[in-house]
Amino acid sequence: MPTVHANWRYFELYGEDGAVKDSWFGGGADLTPYYITGDDGAHFHRTFKEACGEYYEQYKRQCDEYFVNKHRNNEARGIGGVFYDYLRPTAERTAEDLLQFQFSNGNAFLKAYLPIVEQRKKTPYGEAQVEWQEYRRGRYVEFNLIHDRGTLFGLKTNGRIESILMSLPSRARWEYDYHPAPGSPEAELLEYLKPREWVKP
């Protein structure tokens, strides 16, 4: 079953007088499969395209650009989704507009992920599949500890270390210069870890 990540947030900064000096929304969701199976990726992206409307292409691109292990020759963590940050109210998009946009995305999450869970939860697997999952989880760990802005901010500002690190998988693995067998389902996944159009216009 694919790993999924989702986060929606709202920040306010206050001045010494107690007045709000700045505020913004951020969030998104992305899918990290271990195997490319059926319509999972298209379904996930299609659901968030419906939620984001005209902003889908922009926030999909931002997701593709952000969730990347740059130290691994720009290998994507997964197959993306949507990602946005620092959405501040403007004349074109008021705070209420942005709040409703957050609700639209947050409410899309279960629609995007639960059908995948229902279809994949009984898929048989063995030790080889578990090892591949742990190997790919290693890439997830690398991204979170090396590139993720939220994780790095927490670690550098005396955040609650256990709370920050418990988002990492409990089991992961690394192997020196590992390459899956050509033509295998594992090798197929690697071909999908590049930006692509999941939803036809």
Buried (B, 14 or more C-beta within 10 A) or exposed (E): BBBBBBEBEBEEEEEEEEEEEEBBBBBBBBBBBBBBBEEBBBBBBBBBBBBBEEBBBEBBBBBBEBBBBEEBEEBBBBBBBBBBBEBEBEEEBEBEEBEEBBEBBBEBBEBBBEBBEEBBEEEEEEEEBEBBBBBBBBBBBBBBBEBBEBBBEBBEEEBEEEEBBEEBBEEBBEEEEEEBEEEEBBEEBBEBBEBEEBBEE
